[in-house]
Amino acid sequence: MEKNIQLILHSYLYAAYGGVFVILSLLWGWKIDRIPPDLPDIIGCFLVTLGVVIMMYYPRG
């Protein structure tokens, strides 16, 4: 049982890390490489952020 809980938590954290990676890569391109994000970039970043928030804070039984 404990092993399954660890595996489930690990998968959520891994998915959340992916979302953070997307957000940080967009910010890196904007601030470091001086490539401003366009509208699809901003919409996608918002959707990824929303997904991370849902994964991390949705109450689980």
Rosetta constraint file for C-alpha pairs under 8 A:
AtomPair CA 1 CA 5 HARMONIC 6.45 0.50
AtomPair CA 2 CA 6 HARMONIC 6.29 0.50
AtomPair CA 3 CA 7 HARMONIC 6.21 0.50
AtomPair CA 4 CA 8 HARMONIC 6.17 0.50
AtomPair CA 5 CA 9 HARMONIC 6.14 0.50
AtomPair CA 6 CA 10 HARMONIC 5.93 0.50
AtomPair CA 7 CA 11 HARMONIC 6.24 0.50
AtomPair CA 8 CA 12 HARMONIC 6.48 0.50
AtomPair CA 9 CA 13 HARMONIC 6.23 0.50
AtomPair CA 10 CA 14 HARMONIC 6.03 0.50
AtomPair CA 11 CA 15 HARMONIC 6.19 0.50
AtomPair CA 12 CA 16 HARMONIC 6.12 0.50
AtomPair CA 12 CA 55 HARMONIC 6.59 0.50
AtomPair CA 12 CA 56 HARMONIC 7.18 0.50
AtomPair CA 13 CA 17 HARMONIC 6.03 0.50
AtomPair CA 13 CA 56 HARMONIC 7.83 0.50
AtomPair CA 14 CA 18 HARMONIC 6.38 0.50
AtomPair CA 15 CA 19 HARMONIC 6.52 0.50
AtomPair CA 15 CA 52 HARMONIC 7.59 0.50
AtomPair CA 16 CA 20 HARMONIC 6.32 0.50
AtomPair CA 16 CA 52 HARMONIC 5.17 0.50
AtomPair CA 16 CA 55 HARMONIC 7.16 0.50
AtomPair CA 16 CA 56 HARMONIC 7.28 0.50
AtomPair CA 17 CA 21 HARMONIC 6.08 0.50
AtomPair CA 18 CA 22 HARMONIC 6.38 0.50
AtomPair CA 19 CA 23 HARMONIC 6.40 0.50
AtomPair CA 19 CA 48 HARMONIC 5.64 0.50
AtomPair CA 19 CA 49 HARMONIC 6.58 0.50
AtomPair CA 19 CA 51 HARMONIC 7.75 0.50
AtomPair CA 19 CA 52 HARMONIC 6.09 0.50
AtomPair CA 20 CA 24 HARMONIC 6.07 0.50
AtomPair CA 20 CA 49 HARMONIC 7.73 0.50
AtomPair CA 20 CA 52 HARMONIC 7.90 0.50
AtomPair CA 21 CA 25 HARMONIC 5.98 0.50
AtomPair CA 22 CA 26 HARMONIC 6.32 0.50
AtomPair CA 22 CA 45 HARMONIC 7.15 0.50
AtomPair CA 22 CA 48 HARMONIC 7.62 0.50
AtomPair CA 23 CA 27 HARMONIC 6.39 0.50
AtomPair CA 23 CA 45 HARMONIC 5.95 0.50
AtomPair CA 23 CA 48 HARMONIC 7.71 0.50
AtomPair CA 23 CA 49 HARMONIC 7.57 0.50
AtomPair CA 24 CA 28 HARMONIC 5.97 0.50
AtomPair CA 25 CA 29 HARMONIC 6.19 0.50
AtomPair CA 26 CA 30 HARMONIC 6.29 0.50
AtomPair CA 26 CA 37 HARMONIC 7.17 0.50
AtomPair CA 26 CA 41 HARMONIC 7.65 0.50
AtomPair CA 26 CA 45 HARMONIC 7.84 0.50
AtomPair CA 27 CA 31 HARMONIC 6.01 0.50
AtomPair CA 27 CA 32 HARMONIC 7.99 0.50
AtomPair CA 28 CA 32 HARMONIC 5.31 0.50
AtomPair CA 28 CA 33 HARMONIC 6.77 0.50
AtomPair CA 29 CA 33 HARMONIC 4.79 0.50
AtomPair CA 29 CA 34 HARMONIC 6.17 0.50
AtomPair CA 29 CA 35 HARMONIC 5.44 0.50
AtomPair CA 29 CA 36 HARMONIC 7.23 0.50
AtomPair CA 29 CA 37 HARMONIC 7.98 0.50
AtomPair CA 30 CA 34 HARMONIC 4.91 0.50
AtomPair CA 30 CA 35 HARMONIC 4.75 0.50
AtomPair CA 30 CA 36 HARMONIC 4.83 0.50
AtomPair CA 30 CA 37 HARMONIC 6.46 0.50
AtomPair CA 31 CA 35 HARMONIC 7.48 0.50
AtomPair CA 37 CA 41 HARMONIC 5.53 0.50
AtomPair CA 37 CA 42 HARMONIC 6.48 0.50
AtomPair CA 38 CA 42 HARMONIC 6.41 0.50
AtomPair CA 39 CA 43 HARMONIC 6.15 0.50
AtomPair CA 40 CA 44 HARMONIC 5.94 0.50
AtomPair CA 41 CA 45 HARMONIC 6.05 0.50
AtomPair CA 42 CA 46 HARMONIC 6.16 0.50
AtomPair CA 43 CA 47 HARMONIC 6.26 0.50
AtomPair CA 44 CA 48 HARMONIC 6.13 0.50
AtomPair CA 45 CA 49 HARMONIC 6.09 0.50
AtomPair CA 46 CA 50 HARMONIC 6.12 0.50
AtomPair CA 47 CA 51 HARMONIC 6.16 0.50
AtomPair CA 48 CA 52 HARMONIC 6.22 0.50
AtomPair CA 49 CA 53 HARMONIC 6.22 0.50
AtomPair CA 50 CA 54 HARMONIC 6.19 0.50
AtomPair CA 51 CA 55 HARMONIC 6.11 0.50
AtomPair CA 52 CA 56 HARMONIC 6.07 0.50
AtomPair CA 53 CA 57 HARMONIC 5.87 0.50
AtomPair CA 53 CA 58 HARMONIC 7.80 0.50
AtomPair CA 54 CA 58 HARMONIC 5.32 0.50
